[in-house]
Amino acid sequence: MNKDKQIALIIGAGPAGLAVAYELIVNNSNIKPIIIEKNSCVGGLSRTVYKDGSGVDIGGHRLHTNNEYIKKIWMKFLTVQNSPSIDDIIAKRDNKYPTNGKNPELEDDVMLIRRRFSSIIYNSNFFPYPLKMSLETFKKLGFKTSFLAGLSYIKSMFFKHKENSLEDFMINRFGNVLYGIFFKDYTKKVWGKDPSELSSEWGHQRIRKLSLFKTVLNAILSQFKFLKFKKETSLIDEFYYPKFGCSQLWDLMAKFIVENGGEIILNSQFEDFNCVDNKIIGVKYRNQYNLIDEILVNYVVSTIPIKDLIKGLDAPYDIKQEALNLPYRDYILVSFYTNNFNLKNHTDYKTINNITPDCWIYLQENGAIAARIQMMNNWSPYLVSDFQNKYLISLEYFVNENEEFWNKTDDEIISIALMEAQKYNLFSSNDVLKSFVIKEKCAYPSYFGSYKNIDKIKNHLSKTKNLYLAGRNGQHKYNNMDEAMVCGINIAREIIKNGCKND
């Protein structure tokens, strides 16, 4: 290695961490990125887990962005499809494809174009997500409920709540009735807190400009094909998805980084910093052999939870305690590889064996413990072994690691998930060929409790001259994958400018 090279040490090989390393490599030859990653693979919260010839994403991740530079990076590694995928062919779908690209049936480094379908199950009925105020929706809700929902929405247009909480945010956009039906209980299940206890900042971050008016306007305008209009991210009809899952993209990025002078150290857990005069000069980590190593550094980019990062830094007692108590929601995915799937197609879109085309279904039935159902067949048929006859179905649970459910054995969790699958008629126990559990800590940074002091925490962290925070957990910000990558790219560009550090 050139002794003149500076070292940028990146903690975490998720989308943000990989973006930092990528940008340093393509724009500067004098800074070597080194990534340490606790897992045995890259991708972080956006990785794909492969089991016995099939793959399932941690949570599922649609690749969609309005940022052309991010799209350019994606397309550098995976070329968009120009011909039908195998499920398009079998189902005889009349899809349109770009003239330039690759055939997913002949080549592997392909980015699929997938139709977005998501639904809500409420009162044993399917509702489209995002909500569409169609005649069918009104019929399923019933005349009285629909009438009250309409009045409630009109009221919300003229009488706004002061947005002190997520509940205020949602009522202002959907009205009290629809909020109570479709958002209140589900949000509580996901976050473990009533929406009245959550910061409205979550809504501004995830829901942004979406409102019932925009949803209806989108539904109307989409009927007129000659009209071109920019859609909110929450209303997209299509998205990109790698042929073999999100990890295919991250693995290709990692390969590029390593082949061009970067380094990625897997199975390595951050332990501590060596600091002098508010500057990090060394990063200590526990390697795959359970030994402590140290890397001397010029810059550090952290994408790990702030509560883990703060342990390596000096901080006043009150700030350190606030950081250690920052709230997160943990995640459990229970996957079933089955012979059958009972949820049938409720759309005009053709599917194999006439199953529902949904990638996700949100469970809002009373008593449901699972929050979502994920169907990998609809993300990519190439991810599911024998996809014409078999199904990879997952139930997703949002919990905290100190809860009873998290601490159950895998067999106990599978048993509960199987009971729910049968209760909501997904498949029977006799249909199950294989099952497994994936647990992920700190999957979702939360917006309550000590989060109210996040600015104070970040202001203290900013005093460390060469430390940068990136990504969902690094910034304690529930952002999308493309936003995490933009953050990483901006940090890399600041580092290239001799560490010119902005917020």
N, C-alpha and C positions, 0 to 999 in steps of 0.2 A: 504493500500500500504506500502511496505517496505520502511522505511525512508532512508535507505542506497542507494536506487536506484537512479541513475542519470536519467535525463529527456532529451530525444532528441525530440525537437519540430519540426515537419515537416509541412510546409505550402503547402497544395495542395495534394489531394488524387488521382492523376493520376498515370500512370504506374511507373514513377520514385519515387514518394513519397511512394507508396505502396511497391516498391522494397526495399527502405531504411528500412521501418518498418519490413518487412518480414525478411531481412537479420539480423537485430539487434536481432530479436526474436530467430531465429534458431541458432545463433552463440554466444549469450551473454545473461545471465539472470540478469545482473546488470544494464542494460540500458533500460528504458521503453520508447517506441516510442508513442508519442501522435501526431495525425494528425488533423489539422483543415482544413476544406474544405468548400468553399463558397456555393457549390451546395447541393442539398438534397440527392445526391448519389455520389458514388465514380466513378473513371474512367477518370475524366478530359476530355481532348480532344478526348479520345478514348472510350467514353461511348456510350451506346445504349439508345435511347429514345423510350419508349414504349407508344403507343397510341391505345386504343380500340382494344387490342388483337394482334397488330402487332408491330414490332420494326424496327427502322432505326438507323444506326450508324452515328455519327458525322463524316462525311467524308469517312467512310469505312476504315477498317484496316485489312490488310492481316497479319496473324501471320506467319512469316518466319524468321528464324535466323540460322546463322552458329555457334552460341554460344551454346554449349551443356548444360551449366549450366542454361541458360535461358529456353531452351527447357525442361529441367528437372523440373523447377518450373512450367511451363505451364502444364506439364503432371502430376504433383502432384495433381492438382485440376481437370483436365479434361483428361479423358482417350481417346486415339485416337480410331476412329471407326474401327471395324473389319468386318462390314457387310454393305450392301447398305443402304443409307438413302432413304427416301420415294420418292424423285424425281428420284434417280437412279433406283428405282424399277419400277416406272411408265413409265419412258422414256426407260427402258430396256437397260441401259448402261452396258457395259462389263468392269467395273472398277476392279482394283486389290486392295486388302486391306491387312493389316498386320494380321497375325494369332492371335496375342494377342491383346485384346482390348475389346470394348463394342459395342453392337448393338444399334444404335441411334433410332431404332423403339421401343426398349424395355426399354431403360434407358436414362436419361436426362443429366447426367454429362459426356458428350461426346464431343470430339474435332473432328469436321468433316475434311475430306480431300477434298479440293475443287480444281477443275481445274481452272487455271488462264486464263481468256479471257478478253482482253481489246481492244478497237478499237478506231480509229479516224474517224470522219465523215468530209470529205473534198471534196468539189465539188460534193456533194450528193453521194459520194462513201465511202464504208467502207475500211479502211486500218488497218492492224493489228498493235497493239502497244505492245511492241516495234516494230519498223519498220522491215519488212522482205523483202529483195530484191528478190522477186519471180517474175515469169513471170506475174502473176496476178497483182502485184503492178505496174510493168512497163506498162501493158496494161491500167490500170486506170490513170496513170500519162500521158500517151501518149509517143510516140517515141521521139519526140523532147525534151520534159522535162526530160525524162529518160536519154537521151544521154547527155544533159547538166549537169544533176545531177551527172552522172558518171564521166565526165570530172572534174567537180568541186570537187568531192570527191578525185580523184587522185591528183589534185593540192594541196588539203589540207594535203595530206600525205607527201608532199615534201616541201611545203612552209607554215610554221607555223606562225600564228599570235602570237605576244607577248600577253599573257593572262592577259590583264588589266581589262577585263570585262567578263560577262557571254556570251556576243555575241562572243567574241574571242574564248572562251572555246568551244562553240557549233560548230562554223565554223571549228575549228581545228579537230573536231571529225566527222562531217557529211558533210562538204563542204558548200559553200555559198548557193547553190540552194536549197538543202533539208532544210537547216536552215531557209531560207526565206519562204518555203512552210509550214513546220510542226512545227516550234518552235518560230519564231519571234513574230507573232501576238498573239499566245496563251500565251506565257510567259508574254507579255505586259498586256494581259487581267487578268492573275492571279495576277501579282504583281503591276499593275498600273504604271509600269515604263518600258521604252524600255530596252531590254537586254543590250544595250550599257551603261546603267546607273547603272546596277547591278554588284556587285562584282563577280568575277569568283569563289570565294569561295563557292557560292551556288552550282555551277556545281560539284566542287570537293566533296561537302558534299552529294549531292543527286544523281548525275549521275556517279561520280567516274570514274571507268575504262571503262565504256560503250562507245563503238564507233560503227560506221557502220561496221567496219571489224569484231568486236566481235559479232555483231548481225548476220551478214551473217555466220560467223564461227559456231555460236550456231545453226542456222537453218540447216546447212549442217551436223554437227555432230549428231544432234538429230535424224537424219534419220538412224543412225547406232546404234541400241539399245545395241550392245555389248561393245560400247565405254563408259567408265566412265570418266566424267570430271566435275570439279567443276564450277558451273555457277555463274556469277555475280548475286547479289540480284535482279537487274533490269530485269533479264532474266528468272526468275523461272517459271516453268510450273504448279506447284502446291503450295498450301499453306494450313495452318491450319486455321480453323475458328470455334469458339464455336457454339454449336447447337442453342443457343438462343441469339447470338450476343456477342460482346466483353464484355459488362457489366456482362455477366454471369461469366467470368473469374475473373474480378475485384471484384465482390461481394463475390466470394468464397475466394479470397485472404483476403479481408477485414474481413470476418467472422473468418478466421484462426488467423489473427492479434489480433482481439478482444478476441477470446477465449483463447489466449495464453498470455494475460497480457498487450496487447497494448490497445490504446484508439483512437477512431475516433470521432471527434466532427463535425457534419454536420451543414449546414446553418450558417456558421461562417466565417466572413470576417476579414482578417488581417488588423490591424489598425496602430500599432506602436511598436517600440522596447524600452526597458529600458536598456540603455548601461552604463557600467562603465569601464574606461580604455580600450577602444577598444574591449570590450567583452559584449555580450548580456547576461543579467541576467534575463530578463523577456520579454514575448511577449504578447502584448495587442491585443485583437480581439473583434469584435462586434458579440455577440451571436444571437441565433434565436429569442430572445426576445428584440433585438435591444439595449441590454445593453453591456457595456464594461467590459470584464473579462481580467484577466492577469494570465499567467502561468509562474512560475519560471522555468528556464531552465539551462541546462549545454551545450547543443548543439542546433543549429538551422540549418535546411536544407530547403532552399527555392526553390520551383518549379514554383513560380509565375513570371510574367513578371518583369524584372529588373526595369522598370519604376515605378512599384508599390512598389517594395521592397525598392528602394532608398529613398522613402519618410520617412521611419522610421529610417534613418541613417544620421549622420552628414557627410557632404561632401563639398569640395570647390564648389563655385558657378558654375564654368565652367563644372566640372564633373557631378554635379547634373543635369544641363541643358542638357548635352549630353545624360545622362541616361533617362531623362524624354522624350527626343525627339527620342529615339530609334524607328525605324519604324516597324510596324506590318501590316499584312493584316488580315482583319476580314472576317467572313464567314457567308453566309446565305444558308440554305438548305430549299427547298420548296418541300414537299412530297405530292404525290397524290395517293390515294387508288382508283383503277380503275377497271372497268369491262373488259377492253380491253388494249392490247398493240400491236402496229402495226409493230414494228421492228422485222423482221423475221430472222430466222437462216441463217447465211452466212458461216457456217462451216459444217464439217462432224460430229460434236458432237451432239448427240441426246438431244433434250430438250422437255419439256412439252409444248404442243400447238405450237411447232416449233418456239418459240420466240428466239431471239438472246441469246447466252449463256453469253454475256458480263456482268461482274460486273460493269464496268465503260465504258462509251463511251465519248471520248473527242470531244467537239464541236468546230470545227475549220472552220465553215462556216462564210463567210462574214456577218457581222451584228448580229451575235449571241451574246447575253449578257451572257447567262449561259456558264460556262466553261466545266462542266461535267454533264453527266446523270448517275445516280446510280440506279441499279435494285436489290432490296433486295431479290427478289425471287431466284436470282442466287447466292447470298451469303449463304443463308440458307432457305430452304422451311419452316422450323419450325418457322421462324420469321414473316411469312405472313399468316394472317387468310384466310382460304379458298383458299390456294395458287394455287389449280388446276384451279380455275375460276377467281381469282382476282390477282391484281398486285400492288406492292408498288414501285412506280417510283419517284425518286427525281431529281430535277435540282439544281445544286450547283453554287453559285455565290460568287465571291471573290471581296470584296469591302473594303472601309474604313468607319469607323463609322461617319466621318464628311461628307460623300457623301450623295447626295439626295436619292439615292436608299436605303441606310441603314435606313434612317429616314422616309421612307414611311410606311403606316399602313400595317398590315399583309394582309388585303384584297386587297390592291393595289399591293403588291408584288405577291400575288397569281394570280391576274389577268394578270400581266406581264408574269409570268412563264407559265400560261395556254396558252397565246397567242404563246409563243415560242414552247410549247409542240405540239400545233396544226400546227405551221409553219413547224416543222421538223417531222411531221407525227408520233408522239409518241402515241397520243390518242386524242379523241375529247372531247369537254366540256361535252357532253352527257354521256361519259364514267365515269366521275368523281363521286365517292361516298362520299369521304371525302378529305380534304386537310388541311395542317397546315404548319407553318413556324417555323424554329429554327434559332436563331441568336447566334453566338459565337464570342466574342471579342478576339483579339490577338491570333487568331488561327495559324498564320504563321509568325514567326519572319523573318524580311526582311533584305536584305543585301545592303543597300544604305544609303545615308544621314549620320547621326551621327554614323552609324555602323562602319565607318572607325576608330572610337575612342574606339571600344569595348574593346581592350586590356587595354587601360588607365582606363576605367571604372572598369573592372574586377580587375585590379591591386589595385585600391583603395578599392574595396569590400573585397579583400583578407586580408586587414589590420585588419578587424574584426576577432578576433582570433578564434572564435567558429562558424563562419558562413560558410556554404557550399552551392554551387549552383548546382542544378540538373535538368535534363529534358530539354525539348525543350525550354520552356520559361525561365526557371531558368538560362540557359546558353546562351540564345538567339542564339540557334543553331537548324537549321531545320533538326533534326535527326529522325530516325525511332523509333518505339516503343521499340524494343529490345535493341537498343543503349541507350535509356533513362533509361531502367531498369539496364543495365550494369553500367551506371553512378551512379545510386542510390546504387547499391550493393557495388561498390568500395568505395563510401563515407561511407557507414555503416561499412565497414571493417576498414577504417581509424579511424572512431570514436571509434571502439572497441580497437584500438591500442592507447588508451588514447589521441585521438584527434590529431594524427600525421598528420598534414595537408599538402597535396600536392596541386598543381594547379588543 
